[in-house]
Amino acid sequence: MAYRIIFTGAARRDLRPLPQDLLTRIDARILSLSENPRPRGVERIQGGRDGLRVRVGDYRILYTVDDAQQVVTIGRVRHRRDVYRGL
């Protein structure tokens, strides 16, 4: 069964300024998380934060998974140099 994808307000703001070709690649990866929220290459966020990260080129998608509700919540989508600031 597919997981539902939910975006936080911060994630929506992160996606707005991205170029279309990059947005297409990120969108494909996010949609794939609905079928498999823990794909190969996913890593846990270090530092005591509860969450996962997945790479799309130089960008990172930070998200959490709620298996009971079958929901994937996308928290941030930013360049690797900026994504972990403020966590």
Sequence and secondary structure as in RCSB ss.txt:
>XXXX:A:sequence
MAYRIIFTGAARRDLRPLPQDLLTRIDARILSLSENPRPRGVERIQGGRDGLRVRVGDYRILYTVDDAQQVVTIG
RVRHRRDVYRGL
>XXXX:A:secstr
   EEEE HHHHHHHTTS HHHHHHHHHHHHHHHH SS TT EE SSS   EEEEETTEEEEEEEETTTTEEEEE
EEEETTTTTTT 
